[in-house]
Amino acid sequence: MKYSQWTIGSTTVRNPDRLRDGLQILKDSFENQKWNTSQQERFFNLLCEKGVYEAPKEGATEITSPRKQEHARKWISVLNQLGFCFAYESSEKPALITKAGTALLGNPEIEDEVFLRQLLKYQKPCVLPKQHGASFSDVSVLPFVVSLRIVHELQGLSKEEISIFLNTTVRMGDIGTIVSQIKKYRTRKNAISGNVKKREFYFATQLHHVEVIFHDEITERKVLIKELVSEVKKDIRYLVSARAKELLAGITKGGKGSNTSKAKQMQRDIVEALRAGGTESSIDRIFLGYFLPLKASTLKDYTDLTASVVRPTLLYI
């Protein structure tokens, strides 16, 4: 899958002020130890016990071990990406605190400067696991530097503009084009009267941008839709086959997989439409009605994260 958007850290960690405390827990209890699933669960429990992280509510049931491990990996990914530690389950190396991490823990009076130095170095692709390879073939970006340059050029950015344009800038060479697009967006929006119509313009622009950015992924999903519709036309009973379920999962999967409530509902909607004689184009429309808002919502989450991490550092500068 083509890499099309960046974020600094993870939406699991929305408050960067907690990162130093989390790193201290990693050093005190896990340094030079294997970073396996049992250690991840233990790290999650310590984060919660020490008030560094509030465990997400999972309905009426207690959060499961796999979910604890998942949250721990997402939490530690921020520290990995910013170069404060190296803790990966897939690595044979034990959990390590880097020189930058040691500097952060040992010098609280210059915490802002330490963060600034690490943010300036943060790049995609990089040598970290799952941060390079074929999906990054057309990517060359320093996210924080991109933020600095665009914010300086435009004298600030709104959250709307961050969600549409900033977090989807994955090449340094595109900065000039992105600045021009934002200027045009501002001009067109300023010409619109009324907050409701301005909001509608924002949503329409965002969905169009998402469709362009994720064109390759959309094309891949439409190939699956084509196969599903073609086989169902031959025999409606195909819908209960293992391959049909596999196709439906592939069409509707999001960042959290194909078993979320939204993904399951979309699968039911597609099956119902096919039973009623739905065509390939009609299923495409149902899919886009699900996929584009889903991606737009993810970008909105990234906007809040970008603002929480980048803005305090910009103020420091």
C-alpha positions in Angstrom: 0.0 0.0 0.0 1.4 3.4 -1.0 2.4 5.7 1.9 0.2 8.7 1.6 0.1 10.5 4.9 2.3 11.1 7.9 1.9 11.7 11.6 4.4 12.4 14.3 3.7 9.7 16.9 0.4 7.9 17.4 -3.1 9.0 18.2 -2.8 6.8 21.3 -0.5 9.4 22.8 -2.3 12.7 22.4 -0.3 14.5 25.1 3.4 14.8 24.3 4.0 16.1 27.9 3.6 12.5 29.0 6.3 11.1 26.8 9.2 11.7 29.2 7.3 9.9 32.0 6.7 6.9 29.7 10.3 6.8 28.7 11.3 6.8 32.4 9.1 3.8 33.0 10.7 2.0 30.0 14.2 2.8 31.4 13.4 1.8 35.0 11.6 -1.5 34.3 12.5 -2.7 30.8 15.9 -1.4 29.7 18.1 -4.2 28.3 15.2 -6.7 28.4 13.3 -8.3 25.5 10.4 -6.3 24.2 7.9 -9.3 23.9 4.2 -9.3 24.3 4.3 -10.0 28.0 6.6 -7.1 28.5 4.3 -4.9 26.5 1.3 -5.8 28.6 3.4 -5.1 31.7 4.4 -1.7 30.3 0.8 -0.8 29.6 -0.2 -1.7 33.2 2.6 0.4 34.6 1.6 3.4 32.4 -1.9 3.2 33.9 -0.8 2.5 37.5 1.5 5.6 37.5 -1.1 7.8 35.9 0.8 8.4 32.7 -1.9 6.9 30.5 -5.6 6.5 31.0 -6.8 3.1 29.8 -9.4 3.3 27.1 -12.9 2.1 27.9 -13.8 -1.1 26.2 -17.5 -1.2 27.0 -18.5 -3.2 30.0 -15.7 -5.7 29.7 -12.2 -5.4 30.9 -9.6 -4.6 28.3 -8.0 -7.8 26.9 -4.4 -8.7 26.9 -4.0 -8.3 23.1 -5.5 -4.8 23.3 -3.2 -3.9 26.1 -0.2 -5.1 24.1 -1.5 -3.1 21.1 -1.8 0.1 23.1 1.7 -0.4 24.5 3.2 -0.8 21.0 1.4 2.3 19.8 2.6 4.2 22.9 6.2 3.1 22.5 6.1 3.8 18.8 6.2 7.5 19.5 9.4 7.2 21.5 10.9 4.9 18.8 10.0 7.3 16.0 11.5 10.3 17.8 14.7 8.4 18.5 14.4 8.3 22.3 14.5 4.5 22.5 14.7 1.3 20.4 12.0 -1.2 21.5 10.7 -3.6 18.8 9.2 -7.0 19.2 10.5 -8.1 15.8 14.1 -7.1 16.7 16.5 -9.5 18.4 17.9 -6.5 20.4 16.7 -5.7 23.9 14.8 -2.5 24.7 17.4 0.3 24.6 17.4 4.0 25.7 19.3 6.1 23.1 21.6 9.0 23.7 18.7 11.4 22.9 16.5 9.5 25.4 19.2 9.7 28.1 19.5 13.5 27.4 15.7 13.9 27.7 15.6 12.0 31.0 18.6 13.7 32.5 18.0 17.3 31.5 14.4 18.3 32.1 15.5 22.0 32.0 16.2 21.6 28.2 13.4 19.3 27.4 12.0 21.6 24.7 15.4 21.8 22.9 15.8 18.0 23.0 12.4 17.6 21.4 13.2 20.2 18.8 16.4 18.5 17.8 14.6 15.1 17.4 11.7 16.6 15.5 14.1 18.3 13.0 15.7 14.9 12.3 12.4 12.9 12.0 12.0 11.6 8.4 10.1 9.2 6.2 11.3 6.8 5.0 13.9 5.8 7.6 15.7 2.7 8.8 13.2 1.8 11.5 11.0 -1.3 11.0 8.0 -0.8 8.7 9.2 2.7 7.9 10.8 1.9 4.5 10.4 -0.3 1.5 8.3 -0.4 -1.7 5.4 1.6 -0.2 7.8 4.5 0.5 9.3 4.5 -3.0 7.9 7.9 -3.8 8.3 9.4 -0.4 10.9 11.8 0.9 9.8 14.0 3.7 10.9 15.6 6.9 7.4 16.2 8.5 8.5 18.8 11.1 10.5 20.8 8.5 7.6 20.7 6.1 5.4 22.1 8.9 7.9 24.9 9.6 8.2 25.9 6.0 4.5 25.9 5.2 3.6 27.7 8.4 6.2 30.3 7.8 5.2 30.8 4.2 1.5 31.2 5.0 1.9 32.8 8.4 0.0 30.0 10.1 -2.3 27.1 9.3 -5.8 26.3 10.4 -6.8 22.8 11.5 -8.8 22.5 8.4 -5.7 23.2 6.3 -3.6 20.8 8.3 -6.1 18.0 7.8 -6.4 18.5 4.0 -2.9 19.6 2.9 -0.2 19.3 5.6 -0.4 15.7 6.8 -0.6 14.4 3.2 2.5 16.2 2.0 5.0 13.3 1.6 7.6 14.9 -0.6 9.8 17.9 0.2 9.6 18.9 -3.5 5.8 19.4 -3.2 5.9 22.2 -0.7 5.5 25.0 -3.3 2.6 23.2 -4.9 0.9 22.7 -1.5 1.4 26.3 -0.5 -0.3 27.4 -3.8 -3.2 24.9 -3.2 -3.8 26.3 0.3 -3.8 29.9 -1.0 -6.4 28.9 -3.6 -8.4 27.1 -0.9 -8.4 30.3 1.3 -9.4 32.5 -1.6 -12.4 30.3 -2.6 -13.5 29.8 1.0 -13.3 33.5 1.8 -15.6 34.2 -1.2 -18.3 32.0 0.3 -21.0 33.6 2.5 -22.3 31.8 5.6 -20.6 29.4 8.0 -22.7 26.5 6.9 -21.7 26.8 3.2 -18.1 27.4 4.3 -18.2 24.1 6.3 -19.7 22.3 3.3 -16.9 23.6 1.1 -14.3 22.3 3.6 -15.9 18.8 3.7 -16.2 18.7 -0.1 -12.6 19.8 -0.6 -11.4 17.3 2.0 -13.2 14.4 0.4 -11.9 15.3 -3.1 -8.4 15.5 -1.8 -8.7 12.2 0.0 -9.9 10.6 -3.3 -6.8 12.0 -5.1 -4.4 11.0 -2.4 -5.6 7.5 -2.0 -6.2 6.9 -5.7 -4.0 3.7 -5.8 -5.7 2.2 -2.8 -9.2 3.0 -4.1 -8.2 1.3 -7.4 -7.1 -1.8 -5.6 -10.4 -2.0 -3.7 -12.4 -1.5 -7.0 -10.6 -4.5 -8.5 -11.9 -6.6 -5.6 -15.4 -5.2 -6.1 -15.2 -6.1 -9.8 -14.4 -9.7 -9.0 -17.2 -9.9 -6.3 -19.9 -8.5 -8.6 -18.8 -10.6 -11.5 -19.0 -13.9 -9.5 -22.3 -12.9 -7.8 -23.9 -12.3 -11.3 -23.0 -15.9 -12.1 -24.5 -17.3 -8.9 -26.0 -15.4 -6.0 -24.9 -18.2 -3.7 -21.4 -17.1 -4.2 -22.0 -14.5 -1.4 -21.8 -17.2 1.3 -18.5 -18.6 0.0 -15.1 -18.1 1.8 -13.7 -16.1 -1.2 -16.7 -13.7 -1.1 -16.1 -13.1 2.6 -12.4 -12.6 1.9 -13.2 -10.0 -0.8 -15.7 -8.2 1.4 -13.0 -8.0 4.1 -10.5 -6.6 1.6 -12.9 -4.0 0.3 -14.0 -2.7 3.7 -10.8 -3.0 5.8 -9.6 0.2 7.6 -6.7 1.0 9.8 -8.2 -1.3 12.5 -9.0 -4.1 10.1 -12.3 -5.4 8.7 -14.0 -6.5 11.9 -14.9 -3.0 13.2 -18.6 -2.2 13.5 -18.4 0.2 10.6 -16.6 -2.3 8.4 -19.1 -5.0 9.3 -22.0 -2.7 8.5 -20.5 -1.8 5.1 -20.2 -5.5 4.3 -23.9 -6.0 5.1 -24.8 -3.0 3.0 -22.8 -4.4 0.0 -24.3 -7.9 0.4 -27.8 -6.4 0.6 -27.2 -4.3 -2.5 -25.9 -7.3 -4.4 -28.9 -9.4 -3.5 -31.0 -6.7 -4.9 -29.2 -6.8 -8.2 -26.6 -4.1 -7.5 -24.2 -3.2 -10.3 -20.4 -2.7 -10.1 -20.9 1.1 -10.3 -23.5 1.1 -7.5 -21.2 -1.0 -5.3 -18.4 1.4 -6.1 -20.5 4.3 -4.9 -21.4 2.5 -1.6 -17.7 1.7 -1.0 -16.6 5.4 -1.7 -19.4 6.6 0.7 -17.7 4.5 3.4 -14.1 4.8 2.5 -13.6 8.5 1.8 -15.2 9.7 5.1 -13.2 7.0 7.0 -9.9 8.3 5.6 -11.0 11.9 6.2 -11.8 11.1 9.8 -8.3 9.6 10.2 -6.7 12.7 8.8 -8.7 14.8 11.3 -7.3 12.7 14.1 -3.8 13.3 12.7 -4.6 17.0 12.6 -5.2 17.1 16.4 -2.0 15.0 17.0 0.1 17.2 14.7 -1.2 20.4 16.5 -0.4 18.9 19.9 3.1 17.9 19.0 4.2 20.7 16.6 2.6 23.8 18.0 4.3 23.8 21.4 7.7 23.4 19.6 6.9 26.2 17.2 6.2 28.4 20.2 9.6 27.4 21.6 11.3 28.4 18.4 
